[in-house]
Amino acid sequence: MTEHPKRTPVPQGASGAATFYPGVSAQLKEYYRSVEEEGIPDRFLRLLEKLDMAEKRAEGTSESRAALNER
């Protein structure tokens, strides 16, 4: 089998990507932490509230229909 000339063989016991890009894991963790710490925009919170209200209305409507069907 022919080996790719630009690929470095992975040493035994090492995981592939971590061997080639050792700093990537730390960078991804740091980026994830920064995203976690960001506040949720007010516009998005309002959309979530509207969704909650719509779901509650839909549940109320389906419960009313179920009660009518039982009669």
C-alpha positions in Angstrom: 0.0 0.0 0.0 1.3 3.5 -0.9 1.4 6.0 1.9 0.4 9.6 1.3 3.6 11.8 1.3 2.1 14.7 3.3 0.5 12.5 6.0 2.4 11.8 9.2 1.7 8.4 10.6 -0.3 8.4 13.9 1.8 7.0 16.8 0.3 4.0 18.5 -2.0 5.0 21.4 -2.6 8.5 20.1 -5.9 9.7 18.8 -5.7 11.0 15.2 -6.8 14.6 15.2 -5.3 15.4 18.6 -1.9 14.3 17.3 -2.1 16.5 14.2 -3.8 19.5 15.8 -3.0 19.5 19.6 -4.3 23.1 20.2 -7.6 22.6 18.4 -9.3 20.9 21.4 -8.3 23.8 23.8 -9.4 26.4 21.2 -12.8 24.7 20.8 -13.3 24.5 24.5 -12.5 28.2 24.9 -14.9 29.1 22.1 -17.7 27.0 23.6 -17.2 28.7 27.0 -17.4 32.1 25.4 -20.6 31.2 23.6 -22.0 29.8 26.8 -21.4 33.1 28.6 -23.0 35.2 26.0 -26.4 36.6 26.9 -29.5 35.5 25.0 -30.8 38.4 22.8 -34.1 39.9 23.8 -35.6 39.3 20.4 -34.9 35.6 20.8 -36.4 35.5 24.3 -39.6 37.2 22.9 -39.8 34.6 20.2 -39.5 31.8 22.8 -42.3 33.4 24.9 -44.5 33.6 21.8 -43.8 29.9 21.1 -44.7 29.0 24.7 -48.0 30.9 24.5 -48.9 29.3 21.2 -48.1 25.8 22.6 -50.3 26.5 25.7 -53.2 27.7 23.5 -52.8 24.6 21.3 -52.9 22.3 24.4 -55.9 24.1 25.7 -57.7 23.7 22.3 -56.8 20.0 22.1 -58.0 19.4 25.6 -61.3 21.1 24.9 -61.8 19.0 21.8 -61.0 15.8 23.7 -63.6 16.8 26.4 -66.2 17.4 23.7 -65.4 14.1 22.0 -65.9 12.2 25.3 -69.4 13.4 25.7 
